[in-house]
Amino acid sequence: MAERQQVIVIGGGPAGLTAAIYAARANLSPLVIEGYAAGGQLMTTTDVENYPGFPTGVQGPELMQMFRDQAARFGATMLSVDVTRVDFSARPFRVWTDDTEYEADAVIISTGANAKWLGLESESRLRGYGVSSCATCDGFFFKDKDMVVVGGGDTAMEEALFLARMASSITVVHRRDEFRASQIMAQRVLDHPKISVRWNAVVEEVVGEGLVSGVRVRDTVTGETDTIPTAAVFVAIGHEPNTGLFKGLLDMDESDYLVTTGTSTNIEGVFACGDVQDTVYRQAITAAGSGCQAAIDAERWLEAQHSEPAQTLGTTNN
């Protein structure tokens, strides 16, 4: 027989663990199925200097362990396995990890999103040592230095404009001869005195031993290669939300982010928080804040559901 939970949290990053802390303190005894990649994107982040309460900074994995310890202290149970299937067709909801089935009165989804990368070995090796996907997180470390932004959409324009406040120069590397970004954002980049653009260029290698020192780019028209000196490379080619489990069941936008009203999805009793539904901010602090909101929303919803009969809602398989 499936084990019944009041709340199951799917995902163990800042949003999910904050939801677990609040749900546990509300005596809801949450089960957190955090996945094999527990901790989210902060597990691959070295110095975190913009999370409140840590004036000298903190390592990403260390911060996530603190989140986890705090949730466990208040009674949350952690499972470091992946959810393989869900059934939201009736209450209680059903969640599977391989062959193990769990039931839940409410579910909080916090499966996050992953930055898209170029797929280079050198990029992976130097990630956290000059290679980043978050200007807001890491730009400050390279103040008054040359930086490179890779991409041509609105995200790349936003990253370049933000970094231009602190960089000595910005080079935007884009594989085409015009940006995909909105006209107003593209024009701001083109007009900025600190920003130059390398059109029709792709990054073939991030150069550096221990720290980034440059990027080797290839001209897609001529085939010629050269190296752009830089202290940092910000890859801004988009994010992918981890929503495959919920396709065909929960409402999503054109980029497959979960659509929510507050933290409520289109199925009553199923909530979402963090980067899985945040297309704008994507910060640890905003994820944690929405995790708090999701737990409070779930608690209040459960309180109102004691006498409500089961309803048919929808189902999905991974």
N, C-alpha and C positions, 0 to 999 in steps of 0.2 A: 504493500500500500504506500502511496506517495506521502512524503513528509509534508505536513501543512505548516506554512509560515504566514505570519501577518504581513510581512513586507519582504520582498526579494529585490535586491539592488543588483542590476546587471552592469558590471564595469567597476573597476577599482582605481580610478584616477582621482584628482582633487574633487570633482563633482560627486562621484559615487561614494567616496569615503566621508565627505562632509555630510551627505545625505544619511549615511550610516550612523554618524555621530549623533545627529539630531533625532533620527528615528529610534536609536537605542536609548537616548535620554528620555524619550517619550514612552519607554517601556514597550516598544513594538518588536524588540528582539530581532532585528533585521538579519537576513542571510545575505552576505555580499558574495556574489559569484564574480570574482575579480578578473578571471581569465588568466591564461598563462603569461600574458604581457601585463601583469599587474603593475599599477602605478602610473600608467599612461605615458605621455610624452616627456614628463619630468624625469623619467628614469634614464633618459639619454641626455639630460641637461646637466652641465657641470655647475657653474656658479649661478645661483638665483639671487639677485640683489634687489628685486622689486616686490618681493612678498613682504607685507607688513609684519613687523615683529622681529625681523632679523637684520639689525642695523649693519652688521658686518657681512651679510650674505649667508647663504646656506647651500649645500649641495642638493641637487634635485632629488636623488635617491634618498638622501637623509631626510629631507622634508616629507617625502611620501611615507617613509617608515614612521615618522611622527604622527602623520594622519592615521595610519593603520593602527598604531599602538593606542591612540586615543579612542578610536572606534571600538577596538577590542576591549578596552578598559570599561566601557559602558555597556558591554554585552553583545556587540555585533559579532557574528560568526563569519569567518572568511573561508572561501574555497578558491584555491588557485587553479581552477580549471575553466575551460571555455563552455559557454552555453551553445548547444548544438541545435536546439529546436525550441519553439515556443508555441503555445496554443492559448490565444486570448478569446476563444469563442464563447466561453461561459465562465462564471465565477464559481469556485476559485480558479484563477489562472494557472496554467501548467507550464513548467519550465524544465527542460532536460539538459543534463550534462552527460553526453554519451548515452549510457543505458539507465542512468539514475534520474528519476522523476521527482520533481518538487511541485507543491501547490502553494499559491500565494493569494492572499486577499487583495493585495495591491503590488504593483511592480513599478520600480523606478529604473529607467534606462539611462545609463551614463557611459555608453560605449565609446564616446570620444570620436576624434577624427585624426587622420594621419596626414602630415604634410607630404606632398608629392616631391620626389627627389629626381635628380638627373640620372641616377643609376650608375655612377662612377665609383670605382674602388677608392680613388683618392678622396672623393667627396665623403664617403663613409668613414674613411680613416681619420679625416680631419674634422669630422662633425664635433662641435663643441670646442674646437681649437682654431676658430676662424671661419668655419662653415656653419651657417645657421639658417633657419626658416622663419625667424621671428625678429624683426627689427626692433620692436618695442622691448623684447626681452634682452637682446644682446648688443644693440647698437652702441650703448654707452661705453662698452669695453673698448671701443675702437675710436674714441673721440679724437678729432684732429688728424685722422689717418685717411688714406685712400680706401674706398670700398667699391665693391662690385655688386650689382643687383641683376639677377637673371630672371627674365620674364617680360611679358608685354601686355598683360592685362591690368585691370584696375588695382589688383593687389600689389603688383610690381610697382605701379606708379605711386601708390600710397607708401610703400616701403622706401622707395627712392626719395620721396619728398620728406618723409620723416627723418631719414638718415642724413639728408643734406643739412639739417640743422646743426649737426655735430661733426660731420666729416670734413676733411679738407677738399675731397672731390668724390664724386659718384660717377661710375660708368655703368650704364644700363646695357646689358648684352641681350639682344633679341634676335631670334632666328629668322624673322621676316623683315620686310622693308617698310612696314608700318605697324603701329601698335594695335592690339585688339581692344585696348582700353577705351572708355568713353572719351569723347572729344575733349571735354573740359579737363579731365585728368591728364590726358596725353599732352595737351597744350601747356599745362603747368610744368610738366617735366621738361618739355622742349624749351621753354622760356627760362628755366632756372639757370643762373650763371654757374652753379657748382656741378651741374649734371651734364654729361655728354652721353651719346648713344652710339653703340656699335651695332649697326644694322646688319642683317644677313650673317649672323655669327652664332656659332654654337660652342659651348664649353666642352673641350675634349679632356681636360685634366685640371685638377686643382693642384697647384704647385706648392710644395713646402715640406719641411722635415720637422715635425713637432708642432709647428704653427704655419698658417697660410702665409705665403709670400707672393703668390700670383695665381693667375688662371691662364691656361693656354687655350686660345680660341682658334677656331677654323672658320674662314670665310666661306659661306655656302655657295658663293658665285665663282670665286677664283680658286678655291681650294687651298689658298695660302694660310699658314698658321703663324701666330705670334703670341707673345706672353704679355698680359697686362699686369703690372705690379699692383698688388693690393694686400691689405692686412686682413680683409674679411670678404667673404662671399655670402650673400643673402639670396637663397633660392626661393623665388616667389612665383611658382607656377601652379599654385592652387593647393587645396586640401581635399581629402576624400573622407567623408563621414563613414563610420563603421555601422552601417544600417542594413547590411545584406540580410540579416535574420528577419527583418521586419517588412521587407518589400511585399507589396500586395496586401498589407494589413494596416499599417499605420500611414497616415498622410505624410507625404514628403514633397519638397520643392523640386525644381528642375535639376538641382545638383545632389539630390538624395539626402539632404538634411531633413530631420524630422520637423514637421510643422507643429507648433504648440501654441496654445493660448495660455500665457503664463508658463507653467510647466505641464499643463494638461495636454495630452494627445487627443486624437479623435475617438479613442476608446476610454470610457470612464474607468477610472482606477488604474490606468497606465499613464505614468508620468515620465518626462524626459528632462534632462538637465545637462549642462556642460557643452562641450564642443560638438556633440552629436546634433544639437539644435541651435548652436550659436554660429552664425555666419559672419559676425562683425568683430567681436572682441578677441576671443580665443586666448584668454589669459588664465593662469591658474587661479587668480583671485576672483575673476568673474565666474569661473567654473564652480569654485567653492561656494560662491554666493548663490548660484542657481541650485546647487545641491541642497543648501539650506532651505531654499524655497520649496523644492520638490518634496522634501521630507515633511515640511509643515503642511503643504497641500495634501499629501497622502494621509497624514494623521487626521486632518480635518475631514477629508473625504470618508475615511474609514469610520470615523465617529458618527457620520450621518448615514452610514449604510447598514447598521445593525439589523434593521428589520426589512431591508430591501431584498426581493427575490432575485434568483439568478436570471441572467439575460444572455441571449445568444448574440455574439459580437463578431467573431472572425478567427481565422487560424492561419498559421504559416509553418513551413518547414525550411530548414537551412539547406 
